[in-house]
Amino acid sequence: MKIVVDQWEVLRAHAQPIRFEVFVDEQKVPAEIELDEMDAVCVHAVAYAEDGAPLATGRLLPDGHIGRMAVRKPGRGKGVGGAVLQALMQAARARGDREVVLNAQSHAEKFYLAHGFAREGEEFMEAGIAHVTMRARLG
């Protein structure tokens, strides 16, 4: 597996189809809210399989939020999402961020706990899906 961390204009052709497959097709998030103006100012990561197929993506916003974490079915349960998350956390560390925050889908809370995140507050709905806010300090 290879992970590339770069800007939206470099990774969009691979990141966007992953996000649409996972969020729009599988989870029924409205297509019109999947892409936003923040993509252009975020750091993005894409994980590639050995054969070069894009498997997962995520983004790091300028304010330290991680979002749009998505893994295609063939990459799930194989550490691909964790590798993307760690790459984004490293990018945050490298630019001097002291912590990262994310709104995790509630079913993924244990995944983020395993990567050093702690839950904050109550569950809430976003795009029709239950979420929890989580935070991790960067050392």
C-alpha positions as CSV (number, residue, x, y, z in Angstrom):
1,M,0.0,0.0,0.0
2,K,1.1,3.5,-0.8
3,I,-0.3,6.8,0.6
4,V,0.0,10.1,-1.2
5,V,-0.6,13.3,0.7
6,D,-1.1,16.4,-1.5
7,Q,-3.5,19.1,-2.6
8,W,-7.0,18.6,-4.0
9,E,-6.0,19.5,-7.6
10,V,-3.5,16.6,-7.5
11,L,-5.6,14.0,-5.8
12,R,-9.2,14.9,-6.8
13,A,-9.4,12.4,-9.7
14,H,-8.8,9.6,-7.2
15,A,-10.3,11.0,-4.0
16,Q,-13.6,12.2,-5.4
17,P,-14.8,8.8,-6.8
18,I,-14.0,7.1,-3.4
19,R,-16.0,9.7,-1.5
20,F,-19.0,9.4,-3.9
21,E,-18.9,5.6,-3.8
22,V,-18.8,5.5,0.0
23,F,-20.9,8.5,1.1
24,V,-23.3,9.1,-1.8
25,D,-23.8,5.5,-3.2
26,E,-23.5,3.5,0.0
27,Q,-24.6,5.9,2.8
28,K,-27.0,8.0,0.7
29,V,-25.5,11.4,1.6
30,P,-26.9,13.9,-0.9
31,A,-24.4,14.4,-3.7
32,E,-24.8,18.2,-3.6
33,I,-23.3,18.3,-0.1
34,E,-20.4,15.9,-0.6
35,L,-18.0,18.3,-2.3
36,D,-17.5,21.7,-0.8
37,E,-15.3,24.8,-1.1
38,M,-13.1,23.5,1.7
39,D,-11.6,20.8,-0.5
40,A,-9.4,23.4,-2.3
41,V,-7.8,24.5,1.0
42,C,-7.4,21.0,2.6
43,V,-4.5,18.6,2.7
44,H,-5.8,15.3,1.2
45,A,-4.5,11.7,1.5
46,V,-5.2,8.8,-0.8
47,A,-4.2,5.2,-0.1
48,Y,-3.4,3.0,-3.1
49,A,-3.4,-0.8,-3.3
50,E,-0.4,-2.7,-4.6
51,D,-2.0,-2.7,-8.1
52,G,-2.3,1.1,-8.0
53,A,-6.1,1.2,-7.4
54,P,-7.2,4.0,-5.1
55,L,-8.7,2.5,-1.9
56,A,-9.2,5.2,0.7
57,T,-9.1,9.0,1.3
58,G,-9.4,11.6,3.9
59,R,-8.8,15.3,4.3
60,L,-7.2,17.7,6.9
61,L,-8.8,21.2,7.1
62,P,-6.8,24.3,7.9
63,D,-8.3,24.4,11.4
64,G,-7.1,20.9,12.3
65,H,-10.3,19.0,11.6
66,I,-10.0,15.7,9.8
67,G,-12.9,14.7,7.6
68,R,-14.2,12.8,4.6
69,M,-12.5,9.6,5.7
70,A,-13.7,7.0,3.3
71,V,-12.5,3.4,2.6
72,R,-13.8,1.3,-0.4
73,K,-15.1,-2.1,0.5
74,P,-11.9,-4.0,-0.7
75,G,-9.8,-1.9,1.7
76,R,-11.9,-2.3,4.9
77,G,-10.6,-4.2,7.9
78,K,-7.1,-4.2,6.5
79,G,-5.5,-1.1,8.1
80,V,-6.0,1.1,5.1
81,G,-8.2,3.7,6.9
82,G,-5.8,3.7,9.9
83,A,-2.9,4.4,7.5
84,V,-4.8,7.3,5.9
85,L,-5.7,8.7,9.4
86,Q,-2.1,8.4,10.6
87,A,-0.9,10.2,7.4
88,L,-3.3,13.1,8.0
89,M,-2.3,13.3,11.7
90,Q,1.4,13.4,10.6
91,A,0.6,16.2,8.2
92,A,-1.1,18.1,11.0
93,R,2.0,17.5,13.3
94,A,4.3,18.7,10.5
95,R,2.6,22.0,10.1
96,G,2.6,22.6,13.9
97,D,-1.0,21.6,14.9
98,R,-1.2,20.5,18.5
99,E,-4.4,18.5,18.1
100,V,-6.9,17.2,15.5
101,V,-10.6,17.0,15.8
102,L,-13.2,15.0,13.8
103,N,-16.9,14.2,13.6
104,A,-16.9,10.4,13.5
105,Q,-19.8,8.4,12.4
106,S,-20.9,6.7,15.6
107,H,-20.4,3.2,14.3
108,A,-16.7,4.1,13.7
109,E,-16.1,5.5,17.2
110,K,-14.0,2.4,18.3
111,F,-11.8,2.8,15.2
112,Y,-10.9,6.3,16.3
113,L,-10.5,5.4,19.9
114,A,-7.9,2.9,18.8
115,H,-6.0,5.7,17.1
116,G,-5.8,7.9,20.2
117,F,-9.0,9.9,19.9
118,A,-11.3,10.6,22.8
119,R,-15.0,11.3,22.5
120,E,-16.4,14.7,23.4
121,G,-20.1,15.4,24.0
122,E,-23.2,13.8,22.9
123,E,-24.2,12.1,19.6
124,F,-25.6,14.3,16.9
125,M,-27.0,13.9,13.4
126,E,-25.1,15.1,10.3
127,A,-26.3,14.3,6.8
128,G,-28.8,11.9,8.3
129,I,-26.1,9.8,10.0
130,A,-25.3,9.7,13.8
131,H,-21.9,11.2,14.7
132,V,-19.8,12.0,17.7
133,T,-17.1,14.6,18.0
134,M,-13.6,13.2,18.8
135,R,-10.3,14.8,19.6
136,A,-6.6,13.7,19.7
137,R,-3.6,15.5,21.0
138,L,-0.5,15.3,18.7
139,G,2.8,14.6,20.4
